């Protein structure tokens, strides 16, 4: 790898699988240190170990991104462990299957809480640190389902 992220600190949500896990692997391979957040504690433990068994470059933090205090704690973990953040990668997301008639309201509420509120909370708690440092990146992802009504 090229070391494009040498010395950078990244926080990645939805990091126990899929895009989040692969991003964590890539970031560490490029020289970054990462705080991997996910709601699934067991999968997160396995994911962190697969990215960096030494714990020097990757640490895990269980987080439900729909809860502000948990997102604030995720950011605090990055600050206390690595001193700052350079990248906030808001990647956690869930989906539901079915049409609007059949989709339970509770599932709709959970999707909005994770996908929309979670992205808002990641920005809310990461931006003060990114602004204070004078640089950084705030990244949001969505799956191909974002293009389907």
NUNURO-191193 format. One record per residue: residue in three letters; x, y, z of N, C-alpha, C in turn. Coordinates in nm, 4 decimals. Example, Ala and Ser with C-alpha at 12.3 -4.5 7.8 and 13.67 -1.06 7.14 Angstrom:
BEGIN
- ALA 1.3190 -0.5690 0.7800 1.2300 -0.4500 0.7800 1.3200 -0.3300 0.7800
- SER 1.2850 -0.2250 0.7080 1.3670 -0.1060 0.7140 1.2900 0.0030 0.7870
END
This chain:
BEGIN
- UNK 0.0828 -0.1183 0.0000 0.0000 0.0000 0.0000 0.0879 0.1256 0.0000
- UNK 0.0253 0.2385 -0.0181 0.0987 0.3624 -0.0390 0.1195 0.4470 0.0853
- UNK 0.0517 0.4145 0.1939 0.0646 0.4958 0.3145 -0.0068 0.6293 0.3047
- UNK -0.1082 0.6372 0.2221 -0.1810 0.7633 0.2022 -0.2465 0.8154 0.3282
- UNK -0.2690 0.7283 0.4255 -0.3366 0.7705 0.5479 -0.2457 0.7620 0.6705
- UNK -0.1160 0.7637 0.6482 -0.0220 0.7576 0.7596 -0.0545 0.8632 0.8644
- UNK -0.0704 0.8189 0.9879 -0.0936 0.9102 1.0982 -0.2354 0.9618 1.1115
- UNK -0.3249 0.9264 1.0222 -0.4634 0.9732 1.0293 -0.5427 0.8867 1.1270
- UNK -0.6450 0.9478 1.1872 -0.7321 0.8798 1.2815 -0.8733 0.8814 1.2244
- UNK -0.9327 0.7628 1.2125 -1.0659 0.7518 1.1538 -1.1614 0.6821 1.2491
- UNK -1.2853 0.7280 1.2488 -1.3942 0.6620 1.3188 -1.4875 0.6082 1.2108
- UNK -1.5193 0.4794 1.2196 -1.6022 0.4142 1.1182 -1.7186 0.3450 1.1870
- UNK -1.8415 0.3793 1.1496 -1.9577 0.3093 1.2037 -2.0025 0.2007 1.1070
- UNK -2.0761 0.1047 1.1580 -2.1149 -0.0098 1.0765 -1.9926 -0.0892 1.0364
- UNK -1.8959 -0.0993 1.1282 -1.7628 -0.1512 1.0941 -1.7450 -0.3000 1.1191
- UNK -1.8492 -0.3702 1.1628 -1.8335 -0.5129 1.1910 -1.8509 -0.6000 1.0673
- UNK -1.8952 -0.5406 0.9567 -1.9160 -0.6202 0.8352 -1.9237 -0.5280 0.7138
- UNK -1.9253 -0.5893 0.5977 -1.9499 -0.5178 0.4731 -1.8554 -0.4025 0.4448
- UNK -1.9120 -0.2931 0.3969 -1.8352 -0.1759 0.3567 -1.7533 -0.1211 0.4736
- UNK -1.8114 -0.1158 0.5928 -1.7412 -0.0624 0.7090 -1.6177 -0.1445 0.7438
- UNK -1.6313 -0.2761 0.7447 -1.5180 -0.3633 0.7759 -1.4097 -0.3510 0.6700
- UNK -1.4472 -0.3530 0.5450 -1.3472 -0.3424 0.4378 -1.2795 -0.2056 0.4386
- UNK -1.3544 -0.1020 0.4741 -1.2948 0.0314 0.4851 -1.1925 0.0343 0.5980
- UNK -1.2267 -0.0246 0.7113 -1.1323 -0.0313 0.8232 -1.0047 -0.1037 0.7810
- UNK -1.0187 -0.2149 0.7112 -0.9004 -0.2880 0.6629 -0.8149 -0.2008 0.5711
- UNK -0.8788 -0.1336 0.4788 -0.8074 -0.0484 0.3843 -0.7400 0.0679 0.4560
- UNK -0.8118 0.1327 0.5467 -0.7543 0.2463 0.6195 -0.6308 0.2040 0.6979
- UNK -0.6387 0.0916 0.7685 -0.5232 0.0437 0.8455 -0.4091 0.0076 0.7511
- UNK -0.4406 -0.0567 0.6404 -0.3367 -0.0912 0.5427 -0.2678 0.0326 0.4869
- UNK -0.3411 0.1443 0.4829 -0.2862 0.2699 0.4326 -0.2224 0.3546 0.5428
- UNK -0.2164 0.3009 0.6656 -0.1444 0.3682 0.7722 -0.2273 0.4387 0.8779
- UNK -0.3593 0.4325 0.8667 -0.4458 0.5002 0.9644 -0.4646 0.4145 1.0894
- UNK -0.5072 0.4815 1.1934 -0.5577 0.4154 1.3128 -0.7088 0.4351 1.3096
- UNK -0.7839 0.3306 1.3465 -0.9290 0.3377 1.3342 -0.9986 0.2966 1.4633
- UNK -1.1088 0.3639 1.4899 -1.2033 0.3220 1.5924 -1.3231 0.2671 1.5171
- UNK -1.3459 0.1382 1.5349 -1.4513 0.0685 1.4632 -1.5740 0.0595 1.5528
- UNK -1.6844 0.1181 1.5083 -1.8075 0.1151 1.5850 -1.9121 0.0281 1.5190
- UNK -1.9866 -0.0453 1.6016 -2.0958 -0.1270 1.5501 -2.1875 -0.1636 1.6662
- UNK -2.3130 -0.1917 1.6358 -2.4104 -0.2287 1.7368 -2.3944 -0.3750 1.7803
- UNK -2.3358 -0.4576 1.6953 -2.3196 -0.6002 1.7240 -2.1830 -0.6240 1.7884
- UNK -2.1822 -0.6360 1.9205 -2.0571 -0.6457 1.9957 -1.9754 -0.7700 1.9590
- UNK -2.0420 -0.8837 1.9413 -1.9683 -1.0068 1.9103 -1.9013 -0.9988 1.7738
- UNK -1.9758 -0.9558 1.6739 -1.9160 -0.9426 1.5398 -1.8092 -0.8355 1.5378
- UNK -1.8284 -0.7297 1.6163 -1.7301 -0.6225 1.6213 -1.5980 -0.6730 1.6774
- UNK -1.6017 -0.7526 1.7826 -1.4802 -0.8083 1.8410 -1.4035 -0.8903 1.7378
- UNK -1.4744 -0.9732 1.6640 -1.4118 -1.0535 1.5587 -1.3561 -0.9649 1.4476
- UNK -1.4307 -0.8630 1.4101 -1.3889 -0.7735 1.3021 -1.2619 -0.6982 1.3392
- UNK -1.2574 -0.6453 1.4603 -1.1386 -0.5716 1.5047 -1.0173 -0.6635 1.5033
- UNK -1.0337 -0.7851 1.5539 -0.9221 -0.8811 1.5549 -0.8765 -0.9145 1.4136
- UNK -0.9688 -0.9187 1.3188 -0.9303 -0.9502 1.1805 -0.8592 -0.8334 1.1126
- UNK -0.8849 -0.7119 1.1608 -0.8205 -0.5930 1.1042 -0.6837 -0.5708 1.1670
- UNK -0.6766 -0.5880 1.2993 -0.5521 -0.5584 1.3713 -0.5511 -0.6336 1.5037
- UNK -0.4954 -0.7523 1.5041 -0.4920 -0.8357 1.6250 -0.4129 -0.7706 1.7377
- UNK -0.3203 -0.6814 1.7051 -0.2367 -0.6193 1.8081 -0.3117 -0.5128 1.8877
- UNK -0.4177 -0.4566 1.8317 -0.4895 -0.3493 1.8984 -0.4195 -0.2150 1.8896
- UNK -0.3102 -0.2096 1.8170 -0.2363 -0.0841 1.8027 -0.3019 0.0103 1.7026
- UNK -0.3578 -0.0462 1.5963 -0.4126 0.0353 1.4883 -0.5646 0.0360 1.4819
- UNK -0.6297 -0.0611 1.5446 -0.7759 -0.0679 1.5401 -0.8308 -0.1058 1.6770
- UNK -0.9324 -0.0328 1.7191 -1.0038 -0.0637 1.8424 -1.1531 -0.0641 1.8125
- UNK -1.2265 -0.1400 1.8896 -1.3702 -0.1475 1.8720 -1.4443 -0.0736 1.9808
- UNK -1.5631 -0.0272 1.9447 -1.6498 0.0413 2.0410 -1.7937 0.0102 2.0013
- UNK -1.8665 -0.0572 2.0894 -2.0061 -0.0891 2.0603 -2.0890 0.0387 2.0658
- UNK -2.1695 0.0609 1.9621 -2.2467 0.1841 1.9525 -2.3754 0.1607 1.8741
- UNK -2.4835 0.2175 1.9242 -2.6077 0.2287 1.8490 -2.6105 0.3736 1.8011
- UNK -2.5921 0.3948 1.6720 -2.5774 0.5313 1.6196 -2.7045 0.6143 1.6311
- UNK -2.8152 0.5523 1.6686 -2.9388 0.6295 1.6847 -2.9490 0.6935 1.8225
- UNK -2.8510 0.6683 1.9090 -2.8520 0.7216 2.0456 -2.7355 0.8190 2.0613
- UNK -2.7686 0.9459 2.0808 -2.6688 1.0515 2.0849 -2.5573 1.0274 2.1844
- UNK -2.5903 0.9853 2.3055 -2.4862 0.9644 2.4067 -2.3890 0.8553 2.3654
- UNK -2.4375 0.7549 2.2936 -2.3488 0.6477 2.2483 -2.2560 0.6964 2.1365
- UNK -2.3063 0.7809 2.0487 -2.2211 0.8367 1.9429 -2.1176 0.9309 2.0055
- UNK -2.1592 1.0110 2.1007 -2.0643 1.0987 2.1709 -1.9546 1.0165 2.2377
- UNK -1.9904 0.9038 2.2978 -1.8913 0.8160 2.3602 -1.7980 0.7529 2.2583
- UNK -1.8504 0.7206 2.1414 -1.7663 0.6675 2.0337 -1.6585 0.7685 1.9956
- UNK -1.6982 0.8922 1.9765 -1.6023 0.9980 1.9416 -1.5043 1.0197 2.0566
- UNK -1.5545 1.0174 2.1789 -1.4666 1.0336 2.2954 -1.3623 0.9223 2.3032
- UNK -1.4004 0.8020 2.2650 -1.3049 0.6912 2.2624 -1.1914 0.7212 2.1664
- UNK -1.2258 0.7726 2.0489 -1.1215 0.8061 1.9506 -1.0297 0.9158 2.0031
- UNK -1.0874 1.0173 2.0645 -1.0080 1.1296 2.1169 -0.9179 1.0817 2.2306
- UNK -0.9729 1.0042 2.3231 -0.8916 0.9603 2.4367 -0.7853 0.8593 2.3946
- UNK -0.8165 0.7757 2.2977 -0.7204 0.6724 2.2552 -0.6130 0.7288 2.1615
- UNK -0.6539 0.8128 2.0656 -0.5617 0.8567 1.9615 -0.5375 1.0076 1.9564
- UNK -0.6086 1.0851 2.0384 -0.5814 1.2278 2.0496 -0.6607 1.3199 1.9596
- UNK -0.7226 1.2670 1.8564 -0.7993 1.3505 1.7636 -0.8718 1.2588 1.6651
- UNK -0.9517 1.3183 1.5767 -1.0041 1.2436 1.4622 -0.9796 1.3258 1.3359
- UNK -0.9524 1.2555 1.2289 -0.9332 1.3177 1.0981 -1.0437 1.2788 1.0008
- UNK -1.1069 1.1645 1.0256 -1.2104 1.1126 0.9362 -1.3253 1.0579 1.0199
- UNK -1.4468 1.1009 0.9877 -1.5673 1.0393 1.0437 -1.6397 0.9748 0.9271
- UNK -1.6442 0.8425 0.9266 -1.7084 0.7674 0.8197 -1.8391 0.7098 0.8737
- UNK -1.9483 0.7794 0.8480 -2.0811 0.7391 0.8936 -2.1371 0.6375 0.7945
- UNK -2.1256 0.5117 0.8304 -2.1564 0.4038 0.7395 -2.2671 0.3108 0.7893
- UNK -2.3007 0.3174 0.9174 -2.4024 0.2270 0.9719 -2.5353 0.2496 0.9020
- UNK -2.6016 0.1404 0.8688 -2.7318 0.1510 0.8049 -2.8047 0.0189 0.8064
- UNK -2.9352 0.0265 0.8036 -3.0189 -0.0929 0.7977 -3.1244 -0.0727 0.6899
- UNK -3.1889 -0.1822 0.6524 -3.2951 -0.1722 0.5522 -3.4116 -0.2598 0.5938
- UNK -3.5223 -0.2385 0.5286 -3.6402 -0.3200 0.5507 -3.6893 -0.3700 0.4163
- UNK -3.7569 -0.4784 0.4179 -3.8097 -0.5358 0.2944 -3.9614 -0.5199 0.2922
- UNK -4.0138 -0.5024 0.1752 -4.1581 -0.4933 0.1607 -4.1998 -0.3572 0.1105
- UNK -4.3267 -0.3457 0.0899 -4.3802 -0.2187 0.0394 -4.4352 -0.1356 0.1551
- UNK -4.4730 -0.0151 0.1263 -4.5178 0.0789 0.2288 -4.6423 0.0280 0.3023
- UNK -4.7243 -0.0474 0.2351 -4.8458 -0.0987 0.2977 -4.8113 -0.2050 0.4023
- UNK -4.7155 -0.2896 0.3718 -4.6829 -0.4016 0.4593 -4.5734 -0.3735 0.5610
- UNK -4.4975 -0.2653 0.5424 -4.3851 -0.2362 0.6319 -4.4373 -0.1930 0.7690
- UNK -4.3982 -0.2636 0.8743 -4.4428 -0.2226 1.0086 -4.3882 -0.0839 1.0443
- UNK -4.4690 -0.0043 1.1092 -4.4280 0.1302 1.1481 -4.3040 0.1274 1.2368
- UNK -4.2933 0.0279 1.3239 -4.1778 0.0171 1.4131 -4.0491 -0.0030 1.3342
- UNK -4.0553 -0.0816 1.2270 -3.9373 -0.1018 1.1437 -3.9027 0.0267 1.0690
- UNK -4.0039 0.0963 1.0175 -3.9792 0.2249 0.9528 -3.9102 0.3205 1.0497
- UNK -3.9605 0.3294 1.1724 -3.9006 0.4180 1.2727 -3.7555 0.3802 1.3006
- UNK -3.7256 0.2515 1.3082 -3.5877 0.2071 1.3354 -3.4965 0.2415 1.2177
- UNK -3.5454 0.2235 1.0960 -3.4664 0.2578 0.9764 -3.4319 0.4064 0.9770
- UNK -3.5301 0.4908 1.0040 -3.5062 0.6353 1.0103 -3.4091 0.6683 1.1234
- UNK -3.4256 0.6030 1.2376 -3.3383 0.6296 1.3526 -3.1932 0.5966 1.3218
- UNK -3.1690 0.4837 1.2577 -3.0313 0.4431 1.2277 -2.9773 0.5200 1.1071
- UNK -3.0502 0.5205 0.9978 -2.9972 0.5740 0.8725 -2.9938 0.7267 0.8662
- UNK -3.0920 0.7924 0.9216 -3.0978 0.9387 0.9140 -3.0472 1.0036 1.0433
- UNK -3.1096 0.9677 1.1541 -3.0658 1.0243 1.2824 -2.9209 0.9854 1.3117
- UNK -2.8842 0.8609 1.2801 -2.7466 0.8157 1.3036 -2.6454 0.8989 1.2270
- UNK -2.6742 0.9300 1.1031 -2.5834 1.0137 1.0235 -2.5755 1.1545 1.0829
- UNK -2.6900 1.2089 1.1225 -2.6936 1.3406 1.1875 -2.6084 1.3412 1.3134
- UNK -2.6240 1.2391 1.3983 -2.5502 1.2340 1.5242 -2.3999 1.2179 1.5018
- UNK -2.3617 1.1397 1.4019 -2.2185 1.1265 1.3698 -2.1608 1.2632 1.3321
- UNK -2.2327 1.3368 1.2501 -2.1865 1.4708 1.2112 -2.1848 1.5634 1.3320
- UNK -2.2900 1.5619 1.4098 -2.3025 1.6503 1.5259 -2.1853 1.6354 1.6222
- UNK -2.1459 1.5123 1.6509 -2.0420 1.4908 1.7511 -1.9009 1.4875 1.6937
- UNK -1.8865 1.4628 1.5654 -1.7526 1.4624 1.5049 -1.7105 1.6001 1.4562
- UNK -1.8035 1.6763 1.4020 -1.7676 1.8051 1.3416 -1.6939 1.9014 1.4343
- UNK -1.7311 1.9157 1.5600 -1.6536 2.0078 1.6449 -1.5046 1.9725 1.6488
- UNK -1.4725 1.8455 1.6475 -1.3319 1.8021 1.6498 -1.2644 1.8250 1.5148
- UNK -1.3376 1.8010 1.4080 -1.2823 1.8249 1.2744 -1.2599 1.9745 1.2522
- UNK -1.3546 2.0557 1.2954 -1.3415 2.2013 1.2814 -1.2246 2.2528 1.3651
- UNK -1.2139 2.2040 1.4871 -1.1049 2.2483 1.5760 -0.9682 2.2154 1.5188
- UNK -0.9595 2.1041 1.4475 -0.8302 2.0651 1.3900 -0.8001 2.1417 1.2614
- UNK -0.9007 2.2054 1.2034 -0.8805 2.2807 1.0806 -0.8830 2.1967 0.9545
- UNK -0.9110 2.0685 0.9696 -0.9190 1.9822 0.8511 -0.9928 1.8551 0.8874
- UNK -1.0070 1.7697 0.7906 -1.0712 1.6412 0.8141 -1.1762 1.6118 0.7099
- UNK -1.2307 1.4921 0.7200 -1.3318 1.4477 0.6249 -1.4498 1.3870 0.6983
- UNK -1.5677 1.4230 0.6541 -1.6913 1.3647 0.7029 -1.7520 1.2917 0.5841
- UNK -1.7644 1.1604 0.5952 -1.8074 1.0768 0.4832 -1.9356 1.0034 0.5219
- UNK -2.0328 1.0036 0.4320 -2.1573 0.9293 0.4512 -2.1700 0.8290 0.3369
- UNK -2.2153 0.7086 0.3689 -2.2408 0.6110 0.2635 -2.3869 0.5683 0.2668
- UNK -2.4282 0.5131 0.1567 -2.5597 0.4506 0.1468 -2.5457 0.3335 0.0507
- UNK -2.6305 0.2368 0.0653 -2.6259 0.1228 -0.0246 -2.6988 0.1565 -0.1540
- UNK -2.6990 0.0602 -0.2442 -2.7706 0.0792 -0.3699 -2.9208 0.0947 -0.3450
- UNK -2.9677 0.0547 -0.2270 -3.1098 0.0703 -0.1943 -3.1504 0.2169 -0.1830
- UNK -3.0525 0.3064 -0.1698 -3.0833 0.4495 -0.1653 -3.1452 0.4959 -0.2960
- UNK -3.1255 0.4201 -0.4025 -3.1752 0.4584 -0.5344 -3.3090 0.3911 -0.5686
- UNK -3.3627 0.3143 -0.4725 -3.4860 0.2397 -0.4977 -3.5981 0.2967 -0.4117
- UNK -3.7081 0.3283 -0.4749 -3.8230 0.3819 -0.3989 -3.8944 0.2714 -0.3259
END
